[in-house]
């Protein structure tokens, strides 16, 4: 049996079973409640360390769990290099400190077969990628029996077609959700450009930069996502976002709903007023309804 071992436990989230479960449950309990929806088809979650964005990710999965979530097709950003094709972890389990999450191998193979040469089996591509790993323990706590289908999606125009192919397979299936993992604008600090200036000016600029992308997501404008992010550098998982919009539209979604937005500047400076580091990374929790 193929096993994907945790690569980021102890850095992005807790590594001991008890601490990981406690932290995940605390984030779920703190998550903002979602409005009542007739049906939810998926969402967008951030993938920073849980101290920064875990509560937002938990809010999305909590809402989906309350809408009979049984299987999650996870669409991830690929931070380690893209082959220009969707990379699927198509069988086995993902091990976390909490336990093992079963990959829905039958569904994974069906998605690969339906997408032609747009998806392929490549579990090795997932070995060090964090964008999906940080989501799995939240799913395990909320729905212990839930299965997953992890897919890394390249930030190219083809991502819309990948999503549409996925959505055609999933249309009409109960309990299957599509969730994209992406952070938003990366600005300032020692690692990122600061076109909006430093400090609070940079944070304000980042919010405005993210707002433009969020409005496209709310309007289900999948074809504009990759061009927007190339022009304004406001998402690291543009392909995953575009694919999730295209997939959930095929499944019946008509709108994106922003649950919550924040960024690392707001979080860090809320805890440590006067902190010198002005890094700003945007995080959004969005549902597709």
Backbone as JSON, one array per atom type, in Angstrom:
{
  "sequence": "XXXXXXXXXXXXXXXXXXXXXXXXXXXXXXXXXXXXXXXXXXXXXXXXXXXXXXXXXXXXXXXXXXXXXXXXXXXXXXXXXXXXXXXXXXXXXXXXXXXXXXXXXXXXXXXXXXXXXXXXXXXXXXXXXXXXXXXXXXXXXXXXXXXXXXXXXXXXXXXXXXXXXXXXXXXXXXXXXXXXXXXXXXXXXXXXXXXXXXXXXXXXXXXXXXXXXXXXXXXXXXXXXXXXXXXXXXXXXXXXXXXXXXXXXXXXXXXXXXXXXXXXXXXXXXXXXXXXXXXXXXXXXXXXX",
  "N": [[0.84, -1.19, 0.0], [0.53, 2.21, -0.84], [1.89, 4.91, 0.93], [1.61, 8.2, 1.98], [3.66, 10.15, 3.77], [3.64, 12.48, 6.54], [5.11, 15.59, 5.87], [5.34, 18.07, 6.99], [4.44, 18.21, 9.57], [4.8, 19.47, 12.82], [5.9, 21.82, 12.05], [4.15, 23.41, 10.3], [1.89, 22.63, 11.61], [0.82, 20.87, 14.61], [2.77, 18.04, 15.74], [2.44, 15.83, 17.43], [0.07, 13.22, 18.15], [-2.02, 13.81, 20.06], [-1.78, 16.59, 20.48], [-2.08, 17.57, 17.88], [-4.71, 16.77, 17.25], [-6.07, 18.17, 19.26], [-5.43, 20.84, 18.6], [-6.56, 21.01, 16.02], [-9.29, 20.58, 16.6], [-9.77, 22.77, 18.2], [-9.46, 24.89, 16.39], [-11.61, 24.33, 14.69], [-13.72, 24.7, 16.47], [-13.45, 27.43, 16.91], [-14.03, 28.5, 14.48], [-15.8, 30.67, 12.27], [-19.34, 30.56, 12.02], [-21.11, 29.36, 9.16], [-23.53, 30.72, 6.83], [-26.88, 29.46, 6.24], [-27.19, 27.24, 3.56], [-28.68, 26.0, 0.58], [-27.3, 23.99, -0.76], [-23.91, 22.95, -0.75], [-20.96, 22.94, -2.65], [-18.23, 23.0, -2.59], [-15.09, 24.7, -1.94], [-12.63, 27.27, -1.12], [-9.57, 27.23, 0.54], [-7.01, 28.52, 2.74], [-3.42, 27.84, 3.13], [-1.36, 28.25, 4.99], [0.72, 28.04, 7.97], [-1.06, 26.66, 10.72], [-1.46, 28.47, 12.84], [-1.69, 30.87, 11.59], [-3.62, 30.64, 9.44], [-5.3, 28.53, 9.93], [-7.84, 28.64, 11.18], [-9.5, 29.73, 9.25], [-9.43, 27.83, 7.19], [-10.58, 25.73, 8.61], [-13.17, 26.71, 8.95], [-14.3, 26.51, 6.39], [-14.19, 23.7, 5.88], [-15.72, 22.83, 8.02], [-18.27, 23.83, 7.4], [-18.73, 22.39, 5.04], [-18.68, 19.8, 6.03], [-20.98, 19.79, 7.53], [-22.73, 19.68, 5.5], [-22.99, 17.09, 4.59], [-20.48, 15.97, 3.83], [-18.49, 13.51, 2.38], [-16.44, 12.66, 0.71], [-13.51, 14.33, -0.36], [-12.28, 16.11, -2.99], [-9.25, 17.32, -3.32], [-7.67, 20.13, -4.41], [-4.58, 21.3, -5.11], [-2.01, 23.85, -4.7], [1.11, 23.87, -6.42], [4.09, 24.1, -5.16], [6.61, 23.23, -5.69], [7.29, 22.91, -8.29], [5.96, 22.65, -11.59], [4.54, 20.39, -13.9], [2.92, 21.06, -15.93], [0.56, 19.71, -15.99], [-2.16, 18.03, -14.33], [-1.43, 16.52, -11.25], [-1.99, 13.5, -9.71], [-2.56, 11.9, -6.65], [-3.26, 8.78, -6.48], [-3.94, 6.4, -5.12], [-3.9, 4.53, -2.02], [-2.9, 5.8, 1.22], [-2.98, 8.82, 3.16], [-0.94, 9.69, 5.68], [-1.23, 11.21, 8.83], [-0.5, 12.95, 11.95], [-2.8, 12.26, 13.31], [-3.83, 9.96, 12.2], [-4.7, 7.76, 9.47], [-5.77, 8.85, 6.31], [-7.9, 7.72, 3.89], [-7.32, 7.35, 0.45], [-9.57, 7.83, -2.2], [-9.48, 5.59, -4.37], [-10.91, 4.51, -6.54], [-12.46, 6.67, -7.46], [-10.4, 8.47, -8.04], [-9.08, 7.21, -10.19], [-11.13, 7.21, -12.02], [-11.42, 9.94, -12.49], [-8.94, 10.53, -13.67], [-9.11, 8.98, -15.99], [-11.24, 10.23, -17.28], [-10.29, 12.74, -17.85], [-8.47, 12.63, -19.86], [-5.37, 13.5, -21.22], [-4.91, 15.43, -19.34], [-4.73, 14.92, -16.65], [-2.7, 12.9, -14.53], [-1.42, 9.97, -12.87], [0.72, 10.58, -10.25], [2.08, 10.21, -7.56], [4.49, 10.9, -6.33], [4.88, 13.6, -6.75], [3.6, 14.82, -4.68], [5.09, 14.57, -2.39], [6.62, 16.48, -0.83], [4.99, 18.68, -0.81], [3.08, 21.18, 0.78], [0.53, 22.28, 0.6], [-1.79, 20.75, 0.53], [-1.41, 18.9, 2.54], [-1.74, 20.22, 5.03], [-4.45, 20.43, 5.26], [-5.59, 17.96, 5.68], [-5.65, 16.81, 8.39], [-7.71, 18.4, 9.53], [-9.95, 17.61, 8.09], [-10.01, 14.94, 8.92], [-10.65, 15.14, 11.66], [-13.18, 16.32, 11.56], [-14.74, 14.62, 9.87], [-14.18, 11.54, 10.29], [-14.31, 9.27, 8.65], [-14.06, 10.18, 6.09], [-12.98, 10.21, 2.68], [-10.25, 11.06, 0.47], [-9.12, 12.77, -2.53], [-6.27, 13.73, -3.67], [-4.96, 16.3, -5.7], [-2.59, 18.05, -7.57], [-2.59, 21.14, -9.17], [-1.57, 22.85, -12.05], [-0.64, 26.34, -12.5], [-1.96, 27.39, -14.96], [-3.72, 28.11, -18.07], [-4.97, 25.75, -18.77], [-5.95, 24.73, -16.43], [-8.63, 25.39, -16.04], [-9.96, 23.7, -17.83], [-9.21, 21.27, -16.72], [-10.58, 21.41, -14.29], [-13.24, 21.53, -15.23], [-13.49, 19.0, -16.39], [-13.25, 17.39, -14.12], [-15.51, 18.23, -12.69], [-17.62, 17.37, -14.36], [-17.57, 14.63, -13.99], [-18.24, 14.49, -11.3], [-20.73, 15.67, -11.05], [-23.95, 15.53, -9.74], [-23.34, 13.64, -7.84], [-23.62, 12.7, -4.51], [-22.35, 14.08, -1.51], [-19.72, 14.53, -2.28], [-17.13, 16.84, -2.36], [-15.36, 19.68, -3.67], [-12.34, 21.17, -3.09], [-10.18, 23.87, -3.2], [-6.81, 24.77, -2.52], [-5.16, 27.6, -1.59], [-3.06, 30.36, -0.87], [-3.05, 33.97, -0.81], [-2.07, 37.23, -1.91], [1.43, 37.71, -1.56], [3.48, 39.71, 0.19], [6.03, 42.07, 0.92], [8.17, 42.19, 3.88], [11.17, 40.23, 4.36], [11.29, 38.5, 2.26], [9.59, 38.93, 0.06], [8.52, 41.01, -2.74], [7.68, 44.52, -2.41], [5.59, 46.29, -3.62], [3.53, 47.89, -2.77], [4.5, 49.45, -0.76], [5.84, 49.82, 2.6], [5.05, 48.39, 5.85], [1.94, 49.4, 7.3], [0.89, 50.55, 5.01], [1.62, 48.78, 3.01], [0.18, 46.56, 3.82], [-2.46, 47.45, 3.47], [-2.45, 47.84, 0.69], [-2.1, 45.18, -0.12], [-4.5, 44.0, 0.72], [-6.29, 45.27, -1.03], [-5.32, 44.3, -3.43], [-5.88, 41.59, -3.13], [-8.64, 41.73, -2.96], [-9.56, 42.18, -5.53], [-9.11, 39.71, -6.78], [-10.72, 38.05, -5.18], [-13.27, 39.01, -5.84], [-13.5, 38.08, -8.46], [-13.6, 35.34, -7.96], [-15.95, 35.17, -6.43], [-17.75, 35.78, -8.43], [-17.54, 33.54, -9.97], [-15.71, 33.45, -12.06], [-13.88, 31.75, -13.76], [-12.08, 31.64, -16.0], [-10.66, 34.0, -15.83], [-8.97, 33.87, -13.68], [-6.24, 32.83, -13.73], [-4.95, 34.67, -15.6], [-5.35, 37.05, -14.07], [-3.87, 36.54, -11.7], [-1.33, 36.24, -12.74], [-0.84, 38.8, -13.62], [-1.01, 40.33, -11.28], [0.03, 38.92, -9.16], [-1.4, 37.65, -7.01], [-2.1, 35.17, -5.93], [-0.93, 31.97, -4.96], [-1.87, 29.58, -5.73], [-3.25, 29.59, -8.23], [-4.09, 27.92, -10.35], [-5.38, 25.84, -8.98], [-7.51, 27.27, -7.82], [-8.91, 28.22, -10.13], [-9.61, 25.76, -11.28], [-11.25, 24.68, -9.29], [-13.43, 26.43, -9.33], [-14.4, 25.95, -11.95], [-15.01, 23.22, -11.74], [-16.94, 23.08, -9.63], [-18.96, 24.63, -10.74], [-19.87, 22.98, -12.8], [-20.98, 21.06, -11.18], [-23.11, 22.37, -10.08], [-22.9, 24.77, -8.68], [-23.33, 28.31, -8.3], [-22.24, 30.6, -7.33], [-19.57, 32.19, -5.5], [-18.91, 32.47, -2.05], [-17.68, 34.6, 0.29], [-16.44, 33.79, 3.37], [-14.62, 34.64, 5.32], [-11.85, 36.87, 5.61], [-8.41, 37.47, 6.09], [-5.04, 38.42, 6.97], [-1.48, 37.73, 7.26], [-0.09, 39.9, 8.36], [-2.05, 41.3, 9.82], [-2.69, 39.34, 11.71], [-0.21, 38.76, 13.04], [0.57, 41.34, 13.96], [-1.56, 41.87, 15.53], [-1.11, 40.21, 17.67], [1.48, 40.84, 18.44], [1.99, 43.89, 18.86], [3.66, 46.49, 17.14], [5.56, 44.9, 16.0], [8.37, 44.39, 13.91], [8.55, 43.06, 11.47], [6.99, 43.22, 8.39], [5.74, 41.46, 6.71], [3.13, 40.39, 4.58], [0.72, 38.09, 3.95], [-2.05, 36.99, 2.25], [-5.2, 35.51, 3.25], [-8.06, 33.65, 2.52], [-11.32, 32.42, 3.19], [-13.6, 30.66, 1.41], [-16.73, 29.64, 0.13], [-18.42, 27.55, -2.26], [-21.54, 27.79, -3.58]],
  "CA": [[0.0, 0.0, 0.0], [1.27, 3.45, -0.92], [1.66, 5.79, 2.07], [2.18, 9.54, 1.93], [3.99, 10.5, 5.14], [3.61, 13.93, 6.77], [6.38, 16.28, 5.67], [5.35, 19.39, 7.62], [4.0, 18.15, 10.96], [5.81, 20.04, 13.7], [6.21, 23.17, 11.57], [2.89, 24.06, 9.93], [0.88, 22.21, 12.59], [1.4, 20.04, 15.67], [3.22, 16.73, 15.29], [2.0, 14.72, 18.28], [-1.35, 12.92, 17.89], [-2.95, 14.51, 20.96], [-1.7, 18.03, 20.23], [-2.64, 17.83, 16.56], [-6.16, 16.65, 17.36], [-6.55, 19.27, 20.1], [-5.33, 22.08, 17.84], [-7.56, 20.98, 14.95], [-10.62, 20.75, 17.19], [-9.87, 24.16, 18.67], [-9.69, 25.72, 15.2], [-12.97, 24.06, 14.26], [-14.63, 25.34, 17.43], [-13.32, 28.88, 16.76], [-14.39, 28.91, 13.12], [-17.05, 31.4, 12.13], [-20.41, 29.75, 11.42], [-21.55, 29.74, 7.81], [-24.97, 30.88, 6.64], [-27.56, 28.28, 5.72], [-27.2, 27.14, 2.11], [-29.41, 24.83, 0.08], [-26.3, 22.97, -1.03], [-22.54, 23.42, -0.93], [-20.24, 22.08, -3.59], [-16.8, 23.03, -2.32], [-14.61, 25.96, -1.42], [-11.22, 27.62, -1.19], [-8.97, 27.34, 1.86], [-5.58, 28.88, 2.74], [-2.57, 26.72, 3.53], [-0.23, 28.64, 5.83], [0.69, 27.37, 9.26], [-2.39, 26.76, 11.34], [-1.55, 29.65, 13.69], [-2.05, 31.99, 10.73], [-4.8, 30.49, 8.58], [-6.04, 27.3, 10.22], [-9.25, 28.89, 11.52], [-10.24, 29.97, 8.01], [-9.59, 26.53, 6.54], [-11.53, 24.96, 9.42], [-14.52, 27.22, 8.7], [-14.78, 25.93, 5.13], [-14.43, 22.27, 6.03], [-16.83, 22.66, 8.96], [-19.51, 24.04, 6.64], [-18.91, 21.27, 4.11], [-18.99, 18.61, 6.82], [-22.4, 19.9, 7.9], [-23.49, 19.44, 4.27], [-22.87, 15.67, 4.23], [-19.21, 15.69, 3.17], [-17.98, 12.14, 2.5], [-15.2, 12.6, -0.06], [-13.02, 15.65, -0.73], [-11.29, 16.24, -4.05], [-8.4, 18.41, -2.88], [-6.9, 20.72, -5.5], [-3.52, 22.02, -4.43], [-0.93, 24.59, -5.36], [2.34, 23.11, -6.54], [5.17, 25.03, -4.87], [7.9, 22.61, -5.96], [7.5, 22.79, -9.73], [4.79, 22.16, -12.29], [4.79, 19.69, -15.16], [1.93, 21.48, -16.9], [-0.51, 18.7, -15.99], [-2.61, 17.73, -12.98], [-0.72, 15.37, -10.65], [-2.95, 12.86, -8.83], [-2.2, 10.82, -5.72], [-4.45, 8.03, -6.89], [-4.27, 5.24, -4.29], [-3.17, 4.43, -0.77], [-3.37, 6.61, 2.34], [-2.18, 9.96, 3.65], [-0.76, 9.56, 7.12], [-1.04, 12.43, 9.61], [-0.38, 12.57, 13.36], [-4.08, 11.76, 13.81], [-4.11, 8.63, 11.65], [-4.59, 7.63, 8.03], [-6.9, 9.23, 5.47], [-7.94, 6.84, 2.72], [-7.53, 7.92, -0.88], [-10.64, 7.17, -2.96], [-8.77, 5.15, -5.57], [-11.84, 4.34, -7.66], [-12.79, 7.99, -7.99], [-9.19, 9.04, -8.62], [-8.85, 6.61, -11.5], [-12.2, 7.68, -12.91], [-11.09, 11.31, -12.87], [-7.81, 10.47, -14.6], [-9.6, 8.45, -17.27], [-12.16, 11.17, -17.92], [-9.6, 13.98, -18.18], [-7.53, 12.41, -20.95], [-3.98, 13.77, -20.88], [-4.82, 16.58, -18.44], [-4.43, 14.4, -15.32], [-1.96, 11.65, -14.52], [-0.99, 9.49, -11.57], [2.1, 10.95, -9.89], [2.11, 10.43, -6.11], [5.76, 11.49, -5.9], [4.78, 15.06, -6.8], [2.99, 15.28, -3.43], [5.93, 14.18, -1.26], [7.02, 17.61, 0.02], [4.06, 19.79, -0.98], [2.34, 21.41, 2.02], [-0.76, 22.95, 0.42], [-2.88, 19.82, 0.84], [-1.13, 18.21, 3.8], [-2.25, 20.93, 6.2], [-5.91, 20.33, 5.29], [-6.08, 16.6, 5.95], [-6.09, 16.59, 9.78], [-9.0, 19.06, 9.78], [-10.96, 16.7, 7.53], [-10.06, 13.74, 9.76], [-11.36, 15.43, 12.9], [-14.57, 16.61, 11.26], [-15.39, 13.43, 9.29], [-13.12, 10.54, 10.34], [-14.42, 8.28, 7.57], [-13.99, 10.83, 4.78], [-11.9, 9.88, 1.76], [-9.7, 12.21, -0.24], [-8.45, 12.61, -3.82], [-5.36, 14.88, -3.77], [-4.52, 16.64, -7.05], [-1.89, 19.32, -7.74], [-3.05, 21.74, -10.43], [-0.63, 23.9, -12.47], [-1.25, 27.67, -12.67], [-2.01, 27.68, -16.4], [-5.09, 28.17, -18.57], [-5.51, 24.39, -18.8], [-6.58, 24.41, -15.15], [-10.09, 25.5, -16.2], [-10.4, 22.47, -18.47], [-9.05, 20.21, -15.72], [-11.7, 21.52, -13.36], [-14.49, 21.16, -15.9], [-13.51, 17.54, -16.53], [-13.53, 16.85, -12.8], [-16.9, 18.54, -12.35], [-18.54, 16.54, -15.13], [-17.62, 13.32, -13.33], [-18.82, 14.6, -9.96], [-22.09, 16.22, -11.09], [-25.01, 14.64, -9.29], [-22.89, 12.73, -6.78], [-23.86, 13.25, -3.18], [-21.31, 13.96, -0.51], [-18.38, 14.81, -2.82], [-16.84, 18.27, -2.37], [-14.11, 20.08, -4.33], [-11.75, 22.25, -2.3], [-8.89, 24.36, -3.66], [-5.94, 25.31, -1.48], [-4.31, 28.68, -2.08], [-2.93, 31.65, -0.21], [-3.25, 35.09, -1.75], [-0.91, 38.08, -2.12], [2.61, 37.61, -0.71], [4.0, 41.08, 0.07], [6.87, 42.68, 1.94], [9.1, 41.42, 4.69], [12.49, 39.99, 3.78], [11.24, 37.51, 1.18], [8.7, 39.25, -1.05], [8.51, 42.4, -3.2], [6.78, 45.41, -1.67], [5.16, 47.38, -4.51], [2.58, 48.77, -2.1], [5.13, 50.15, 0.34], [6.13, 49.05, 3.81], [4.19, 48.56, 7.01], [0.5, 49.41, 7.13], [0.58, 50.88, 3.62], [1.73, 47.53, 2.26], [-0.94, 45.69, 4.21], [-3.64, 47.98, 2.8], [-2.29, 47.52, -0.73], [-2.3, 43.74, -0.29], [-5.94, 43.76, 0.82], [-6.91, 45.7, -2.28], [-4.87, 43.36, -4.45], [-6.64, 40.36, -2.92], [-10.07, 41.97, -3.19], [-9.82, 42.02, -6.96], [-9.2, 38.27, -7.05], [-11.9, 37.52, -4.49], [-14.45, 39.36, -6.62], [-13.57, 37.14, -9.59], [-14.03, 34.05, -7.42], [-17.36, 35.31, -6.07], [-18.5, 35.76, -9.68], [-17.28, 32.26, -10.66], [-15.05, 33.82, -13.32], [-12.73, 30.85, -13.76], [-11.13, 31.93, -17.06], [-9.89, 35.2, -15.52], [-8.15, 33.69, -12.49], [-4.81, 32.73, -14.04], [-4.45, 35.97, -16.07], [-5.33, 38.01, -12.97], [-2.78, 36.27, -10.78], [-0.07, 36.52, -13.42], [-0.68, 40.25, -13.71], [-0.96, 41.0, -9.99], [0.71, 38.08, -8.16], [-2.25, 37.6, -5.82], [-2.41, 33.8, -5.48], [0.09, 30.96, -5.27], [-2.57, 28.4, -6.23], [-4.22, 30.07, -9.22], [-4.64, 26.79, -11.09], [-6.32, 25.16, -8.1], [-8.71, 28.11, -7.7], [-9.65, 28.18, -11.4], [-10.16, 24.41, -11.46], [-12.35, 24.49, -8.34], [-14.58, 27.17, -9.84], [-14.93, 25.24, -13.1], [-15.59, 21.95, -11.3], [-18.17, 23.26, -8.86], [-20.0, 25.1, -11.64], [-20.43, 21.78, -13.44], [-21.73, 20.34, -10.17], [-24.32, 23.11, -9.74], [-22.65, 26.02, -7.97], [-23.57, 29.53, -9.08], [-21.6, 31.76, -6.71], [-18.63, 32.04, -4.41], [-19.32, 33.24, -0.87], [-16.56, 34.85, 1.19], [-16.74, 33.64, 4.79], [-13.71, 35.44, 6.13], [-10.56, 37.24, 5.02], [-7.43, 38.1, 6.96], [-3.69, 38.24, 6.44], [-0.49, 37.48, 8.29], [0.23, 41.17, 9.02], [-3.1, 41.55, 10.8], [-2.59, 38.35, 12.78], [1.03, 38.93, 13.81], [0.58, 42.62, 14.64], [-2.57, 41.8, 16.57], [-0.52, 39.52, 18.81], [2.7, 41.55, 18.82], [1.97, 45.27, 18.35], [4.98, 47.06, 16.95], [6.46, 43.95, 15.35], [9.07, 45.03, 12.8], [8.32, 42.33, 10.23], [5.75, 43.67, 7.76], [5.27, 40.48, 5.73], [1.68, 40.25, 4.48], [0.23, 37.02, 3.09], [-3.5, 37.0, 2.37], [-5.9, 34.25, 3.45], [-9.51, 33.76, 2.35], [-12.18, 31.23, 3.3], [-14.67, 30.86, 0.44], [-17.57, 28.49, -0.2], [-19.15, 27.56, -3.53], [-22.92, 27.4, -3.31]],
  "C": [[0.88, 1.25, 0.0], [0.88, 4.36, 0.26], [2.34, 7.13, 1.82], [2.38, 9.98, 3.38], [3.97, 12.02, 5.33], [5.0, 14.53, 6.65], [6.48, 17.57, 6.48], [4.73, 19.4, 9.01], [5.13, 18.64, 11.85], [6.27, 21.41, 13.25], [4.92, 23.92, 11.24], [1.77, 23.75, 10.93], [1.54, 21.23, 13.55], [1.72, 18.63, 15.17], [2.78, 15.57, 16.17], [0.51, 14.47, 18.06], [-2.31, 13.73, 18.77], [-2.95, 16.01, 20.68], [-2.31, 18.4, 18.89], [-4.17, 17.79, 16.61], [-6.74, 17.81, 18.17], [-6.54, 20.58, 19.32], [-6.37, 22.14, 16.73], [-8.96, 21.23, 15.49], [-10.81, 22.18, 17.67], [-10.13, 25.11, 17.51], [-11.12, 25.56, 14.7], [-13.98, 24.76, 15.17], [-14.61, 26.86, 17.29], [-13.84, 29.39, 15.43], [-15.73, 29.63, 13.09], [-18.12, 30.51, 11.51], [-20.79, 30.27, 10.04], [-23.06, 29.94, 7.79], [-25.57, 29.54, 6.19], [-27.59, 28.33, 4.19], [-28.01, 25.91, 1.71], [-28.46, 23.68, -0.19], [-24.94, 23.64, -1.22], [-21.78, 22.41, -1.77], [-18.73, 22.05, -3.34], [-16.38, 24.37, -1.79], [-13.15, 26.2, -1.72], [-10.73, 27.83, 0.23], [-7.52, 27.81, 1.72], [-4.74, 27.72, 3.26], [-1.3, 27.16, 4.27], [-0.23, 27.78, 7.09], [-0.63, 27.62, 9.96], [-2.53, 28.0, 12.22], [-1.98, 30.87, 12.89], [-3.42, 31.79, 10.07], [-5.65, 29.27, 8.88], [-7.51, 27.52, 10.5], [-10.08, 29.11, 10.27], [-10.47, 28.66, 7.27], [-10.63, 25.69, 7.28], [-12.96, 25.41, 9.16], [-15.12, 26.62, 7.43], [-15.1, 24.46, 5.3], [-15.57, 21.99, 7.01], [-18.17, 22.83, 8.25], [-19.77, 22.89, 5.69], [-19.26, 19.99, 4.85], [-20.46, 18.61, 7.24], [-23.32, 19.7, 6.7], [-23.15, 18.05, 3.7], [-21.59, 15.35, 3.45], [-18.75, 14.26, 3.45], [-16.64, 11.95, 1.8], [-14.81, 14.02, -0.45], [-11.99, 15.51, -1.84], [-10.5, 17.51, -3.73], [-7.53, 18.88, -4.03], [-5.85, 21.64, -4.9], [-2.65, 22.86, -5.32], [0.3, 23.7, -5.39], [3.51, 24.07, -6.37], [6.54, 24.49, -5.29], [8.16, 22.41, -7.45], [6.31, 22.14, -10.4], [5.18, 21.51, -13.61], [3.79, 20.09, -16.23], [0.77, 20.51, -17.03], [-0.93, 18.47, -14.55], [-1.99, 16.45, -12.46], [-1.59, 14.77, -9.55], [-2.27, 11.83, -7.93], [-3.39, 9.86, -5.74], [-4.76, 6.77, -6.09], [-3.43, 5.23, -3.04], [-3.76, 5.3, 0.32], [-2.43, 7.79, 2.54], [-2.14, 9.84, 5.17], [-0.53, 10.94, 7.73], [-0.83, 12.02, 11.06], [-1.66, 11.96, 13.93], [-4.36, 10.34, 13.35], [-3.96, 8.63, 10.14], [-5.89, 8.01, 7.34], [-6.83, 8.42, 4.19], [-8.14, 7.64, 1.44], [-8.63, 7.13, -1.59], [-10.07, 6.79, -4.32], [-9.7, 5.0, -6.76], [-12.18, 5.68, -8.3], [-11.56, 8.62, -8.65], [-8.94, 8.5, -10.02], [-9.92, 7.04, -12.51], [-11.91, 9.1, -13.39], [-9.95, 11.34, -13.88], [-8.28, 10.01, -15.97], [-10.45, 9.46, -18.01], [-11.44, 12.41, -18.43], [-8.58, 13.81, -19.31], [-6.11, 12.67, -20.49], [-3.81, 14.98, -19.97], [-4.5, 16.18, -17.0], [-3.62, 13.12, -15.46], [-1.66, 11.25, -13.08], [0.47, 9.88, -11.34], [2.16, 11.25, -8.39], [3.38, 11.11, -5.64], [5.71, 13.02, -5.89], [4.26, 15.64, -5.49], [3.91, 15.15, -2.22], [6.22, 15.34, -0.3], [6.06, 18.79, -0.03], [3.18, 19.95, 0.27], [0.9, 21.86, 1.81], [-1.95, 22.05, 0.73], [-2.66, 19.12, 2.18], [-1.79, 18.89, 4.99], [-3.78, 20.86, 6.32], [-6.4, 18.99, 5.86], [-6.45, 16.37, 7.41], [-7.42, 17.26, 10.12], [-10.14, 18.18, 9.27], [-11.12, 15.48, 8.44], [-10.83, 13.98, 11.06], [-12.84, 15.63, 12.64], [-15.34, 15.38, 10.79], [-14.34, 12.32, 9.22], [-13.14, 9.53, 9.2], [-14.25, 8.88, 6.18], [-12.78, 10.34, 3.98], [-11.45, 11.13, 1.03], [-9.18, 11.8, -1.61], [-7.55, 13.83, -3.99], [-4.85, 15.07, -5.21], [-3.79, 17.98, -7.0], [-2.2, 19.86, -9.12], [-2.1, 22.87, -10.82], [-1.35, 25.22, -12.7], [-1.24, 28.13, -14.13], [-3.46, 27.63, -16.85], [-5.76, 26.8, -18.6], [-6.24, 24.03, -17.52], [-8.1, 24.49, -15.23], [-10.64, 24.22, -16.82], [-10.27, 21.28, -17.53], [-10.23, 20.23, -14.76], [-13.01, 21.11, -13.99], [-14.61, 19.66, -16.06], [-13.82, 16.86, -15.2], [-15.0, 17.04, -12.45], [-17.9, 17.7, -13.1], [-18.67, 15.15, -14.53], [-18.4, 13.4, -12.03], [-20.27, 15.09, -9.96], [-23.12, 15.18, -10.69], [-24.62, 13.68, -8.19], [-23.04, 13.4, -5.43], [-22.64, 13.07, -2.29], [-19.9, 14.21, -1.0], [-18.2, 16.33, -2.93], [-15.5, 18.51, -3.06], [-13.55, 21.29, -3.61], [-10.37, 22.59, -2.86], [-8.12, 24.95, -2.49], [-5.03, 26.37, -2.08], [-4.25, 29.82, -1.07], [-3.05, 32.74, -1.27], [-1.98, 35.93, -1.84], [0.19, 37.82, -1.08], [3.39, 38.92, -0.87], [4.92, 41.43, 1.23], [7.73, 41.72, 2.73], [10.44, 41.27, 3.99], [12.44, 39.14, 2.52], [10.48, 37.95, -0.06], [8.83, 40.71, -1.48], [7.49, 43.22, -2.42], [6.32, 46.58, -2.54], [4.18, 48.33, -3.84], [3.17, 49.56, -0.96], [5.31, 49.26, 1.55], [5.08, 49.29, 4.89], [2.71, 48.54, 6.66], [0.09, 49.76, 5.7], [0.64, 49.63, 2.75], [0.59, 46.57, 2.57], [-2.22, 46.14, 3.51], [-3.6, 47.66, 1.3], [-2.57, 46.05, -0.99], [-3.78, 43.38, -0.22], [-6.65, 44.13, -0.48], [-6.54, 44.78, -3.43], [-5.65, 42.05, -4.35], [-8.12, 40.55, -3.25], [-10.44, 41.79, -4.65], [-9.97, 40.53, -7.32], [-10.43, 37.66, -6.4], [-13.18, 37.83, -5.27], [-14.6, 38.46, -7.85], [-14.06, 35.77, -9.13], [-15.51, 34.1, -7.07], [-18.24, 35.25, -7.32], [-18.28, 34.52, -10.51], [-16.6, 32.47, -12.01], [-13.75, 33.03, -13.46], [-11.67, 31.22, -14.79], [-10.25, 33.14, -16.76], [-8.9, 35.0, -14.38], [-6.66, 33.68, -12.81], [-4.27, 34.04, -14.62], [-4.36, 37.02, -14.96], [-4.12, 37.79, -12.06], [-1.41, 36.45, -11.43], [0.21, 38.02, -13.47], [-0.41, 40.89, -12.36], [-0.39, 40.15, -8.85], [-0.1, 37.96, -6.86], [-2.8, 36.21, -5.5], [-1.27, 32.89, -5.86], [-0.55, 29.69, -5.82], [-3.63, 28.76, -7.25], [-4.87, 28.93, -9.98], [-5.67, 26.03, -10.27], [-7.62, 25.94, -7.97], [-9.55, 28.03, -8.97], [-10.32, 26.83, -11.61], [-11.34, 24.17, -10.52], [-13.6, 25.23, -8.8], [-15.23, 26.4, -10.99], [-15.61, 23.93, -12.69], [-16.92, 22.14, -10.59], [-19.29, 23.86, -9.7], [-20.67, 23.92, -12.35], [-21.31, 21.0, -12.47], [-23.01, 21.06, -9.75], [-24.12, 24.41, -9.02], [-22.87, 27.22, -8.88], [-22.87, 30.74, -8.5], [-20.55, 31.32, -5.69], [-19.04, 32.96, -3.28], [-18.12, 33.37, 0.07], [-17.03, 34.73, 2.64], [-15.89, 34.57, 5.65], [-12.44, 35.71, 5.35], [-9.68, 37.81, 6.13], [-6.07, 37.98, 6.28], [-2.7, 38.13, 7.59], [-0.08, 38.76, 9.03], [-0.78, 41.45, 10.14], [-2.97, 40.61, 11.99], [-1.38, 38.61, 13.66], [1.01, 40.24, 14.6], [-0.54, 42.73, 15.68], [-2.04, 41.15, 17.83], [0.67, 40.3, 19.36], [2.69, 42.97, 18.24], [3.38, 45.83, 18.25], [5.99, 46.11, 16.34], [7.05, 44.56, 14.08], [8.78, 44.36, 11.46], [6.98, 42.74, 9.64], [5.29, 42.72, 6.65], [3.74, 40.4, 5.77], [1.36, 39.16, 3.48], [-1.28, 36.92, 3.32], [-4.1, 35.62, 2.47], [-7.4, 34.48, 3.31], [-10.17, 32.4, 2.53], [-13.41, 31.49, 2.43], [-15.42, 29.55, 0.22], [-18.18, 28.66, -1.58], [-20.53, 26.98, -3.3], [-23.77, 27.5, -4.57]]
}
